[in-house]
Amino acid sequence: MNVHISPSILGADFSCLRDSVTETEKAGVDSIHFDIMDRHFVPNLTFGPMLMKALRGQTSLPFKVHLMTENPDIYVDECIENGASLITVHLEACVHLHRTLGYIREKGAQAGVAVNPSSSLSFLPYVADVIDEVLIMTVNPGFSGQKMITGAMGKINEAYELAKKLSISLNINVDGGINSETAKDAIARGANTLVMASAFYGSNDKANVVRQIKSIPLRND
């Protein structure tokens, strides 16, 4: 297996979004990542689930949604109706985490939990039966193009070891400052999924970026 690459559509050219989606798919990525922000949980405002509805007919790639919102529960149904195959909610924003993850699964999507750079993974044993993916933020959420907070990288190792200890199949996703170089460290630590924005959409040879990262072997111990 190769690492799963999920470019954040937030980094695409919104003046020709249909073309950007086509180019993204041709580059050989595995899914498209949608960062929904509400200017409350994070200081930025992006788009809502309607963008997925507009783009669903333009690509066969799965849509993965990252809800950077104060009340993630209110978006779940509409995201799934508009094509989301995975919905990730923030640990810091979700009051009843186990209930929300269980509901996402009941509605037919996979469920993920995002953790800010300063947050702990201590919640993981308590939602082990309803979680498919943990999204480790290596920047403070809200804006693309930020420099990676390298101190947060240790949580990749921690998530990898916890998943083994709990005997669960857990995708370990990393988001923030990922490029061809930082990807090597993230994958070596145990990441099997990467979100990219600036490093992907800012490249003139997106397919080569994908090939380089997919050539990095996954951790297997």
C-alpha positions in Angstrom: 0.0 0.0 0.0 1.0 3.6 -0.6 0.3 6.7 1.4 -3.1 8.3 0.7 -2.8 11.8 -0.6 -5.7 14.2 -0.2 -5.2 17.8 -1.5 -7.2 20.5 0.2 -9.4 22.2 -2.3 -8.8 25.4 -0.3 -5.5 25.7 -2.1 -6.9 25.5 -5.6 -7.6 28.3 -8.0 -11.2 29.3 -7.2 -11.5 31.3 -10.5 -11.5 28.0 -12.4 -12.4 25.4 -9.8 -13.8 22.8 -12.3 -10.4 22.8 -14.1 -8.5 22.6 -10.8 -10.5 19.5 -9.8 -9.9 17.8 -13.1 -6.2 18.6 -12.8 -6.2 17.3 -9.2 -7.6 13.9 -10.3 -5.2 13.6 -13.2 -2.3 14.0 -10.8 -3.1 10.6 -9.2 -4.3 11.7 -5.8 -6.7 9.5 -3.7 -9.3 12.0 -2.5 -10.2 15.7 -2.2 -10.1 17.3 1.2 -12.7 20.0 2.0 -11.9 22.5 4.8 -15.2 23.9 6.0 -14.6 26.9 8.4 -17.1 29.1 10.1 -15.0 32.1 11.4 -16.0 31.1 15.0 -14.0 28.0 15.8 -11.2 29.3 13.5 -10.6 32.9 12.3 -11.3 32.1 8.6 -14.5 31.7 6.6 -14.4 29.3 3.6 -17.4 27.5 2.1 -20.2 25.1 3.0 -21.4 21.7 1.9 -22.9 23.2 -1.3 -19.4 23.3 -2.8 -19.3 19.6 -2.7 -22.7 19.4 -4.3 -21.4 21.6 -7.1 -18.3 19.6 -7.7 -19.6 16.0 -7.1 -20.4 15.5 -10.8 -16.9 16.8 -11.9 -14.8 14.0 -10.4 -15.0 10.4 -9.2 -12.6 11.0 -6.3 -13.9 10.5 -2.8 -14.7 13.7 -0.8 -13.2 14.0 2.7 -14.6 16.8 4.9 -12.8 18.5 7.8 -15.2 20.5 9.9 -13.4 23.4 11.5 -16.6 24.7 13.0 -18.0 25.5 16.4 -21.0 23.2 16.1 -19.9 20.4 13.7 -23.1 18.3 14.3 -25.3 20.7 12.3 -23.2 20.0 9.1 -23.1 16.2 9.1 -26.3 15.4 7.3 -25.8 17.9 4.5 -22.1 16.9 4.0 -23.1 13.2 3.6 -26.0 14.1 1.3 -23.6 16.1 -0.9 -21.1 13.3 -1.3 -18.8 13.1 1.8 -17.3 9.7 2.4 -15.5 10.8 5.6 -16.3 13.5 8.0 -13.7 14.7 10.5 -14.8 16.8 13.6 -12.5 18.6 16.0 -12.0 17.2 19.5 -11.9 20.7 20.8 -15.4 21.6 19.3 -17.3 18.4 19.7 -19.2 18.2 23.0 -20.4 14.6 22.7 -17.6 13.1 20.7 -18.6 9.4 20.8 -22.2 10.2 19.9 -21.2 12.4 16.9 -18.8 9.8 15.5 -21.4 7.1 15.9 -24.0 9.2 14.1 -21.6 9.8 11.2 -21.1 6.1 10.8 -24.8 5.4 11.1 -25.4 7.8 8.2 -23.0 5.8 6.0 -19.7 7.8 6.2 -16.4 7.2 7.9 -15.7 9.2 11.1 -12.6 11.1 12.0 -11.3 13.3 14.8 -9.0 16.2 14.3 -6.7 17.4 17.1 -5.0 20.8 17.4 -1.2 21.0 17.8 -1.6 21.5 21.6 -4.3 18.9 22.2 -3.8 15.4 23.6 -4.7 12.0 22.1 -5.9 10.8 25.4 -9.5 10.6 24.0 -8.6 7.8 21.6 -9.3 4.7 23.8 -12.8 6.1 24.6 -13.9 6.3 20.9 -11.9 3.3 19.6 -15.1 1.6 18.5 -16.4 4.5 16.4 -13.4 6.1 14.8 -11.8 5.5 11.4 -9.2 8.3 11.2 -7.3 10.7 13.4 -6.2 14.0 11.8 -3.2 15.4 13.5 -2.9 19.1 12.9 0.7 20.3 12.6 -0.4 23.9 12.2 -3.0 25.9 14.0 -6.2 25.4 12.0 -7.6 28.2 9.8 -5.2 29.0 7.0 -3.2 27.1 4.4 0.5 27.9 3.7 1.6 28.0 7.4 4.9 26.7 8.6 4.7 23.3 10.3 4.8 23.1 14.1 7.3 20.4 14.4 6.6 19.7 18.0 3.2 18.3 17.0 4.9 15.6 14.9 5.4 13.4 18.0 1.7 12.7 18.1 2.0 10.7 14.9 4.2 8.1 16.7 1.8 8.2 19.6 -1.3 7.6 17.4 0.5 4.7 15.7 1.4 3.0 18.9 -2.0 3.6 20.4 -3.7 2.0 17.4 -1.6 -1.1 17.8 -2.2 -1.2 21.6 -6.0 -0.9 21.0 -5.9 -3.4 18.1 -7.9 -1.0 15.8 -7.5 -0.1 12.2 -6.9 3.6 12.3 -5.9 5.9 9.4 -3.4 8.5 10.7 -3.7 11.7 8.7 -1.4 14.7 9.0 -2.4 18.2 7.9 -0.2 21.3 8.0 3.0 22.2 6.3 3.2 18.9 4.3 5.5 18.9 1.3 7.9 16.4 -0.3 10.4 16.8 2.5 8.1 16.9 5.6 6.1 14.0 4.2 9.1 11.7 4.7 9.2 12.4 8.4 5.4 12.1 8.8 5.3 8.8 7.0 8.3 7.4 8.9 6.5 8.2 12.1 3.4 6.2 11.0 1.2 8.5 8.9 -0.6 6.8 6.1 -2.7 9.8 4.9 -1.5 13.3 4.1 -3.4 16.5 3.4 -1.6 19.0 1.1 -2.5 22.5 -0.1 0.2 24.9 -1.1 2.9 22.3 -1.9 0.4 20.6 -4.3 -1.5 23.4 -5.9 1.6 25.6 -6.1 3.5 23.0 -8.1 3.8 23.1 -11.9 4.1 19.3 -11.9 1.5 18.0 -9.5 1.8 14.4 -10.8 5.5 14.4 -9.9 4.7 15.6 -6.4 2.3 12.7 -6.0 4.8 10.2 -7.4 7.6 11.3 -5.1 5.4 11.0 -1.9 3.8 7.8 -2.9 7.3 6.2 -3.4 8.0 6.7 0.4 7.4 3.4 2.2 4.8 3.3 5.0 5.9 2.4 8.5 5.4 -1.3 9.2 6.4 -2.6 12.6 
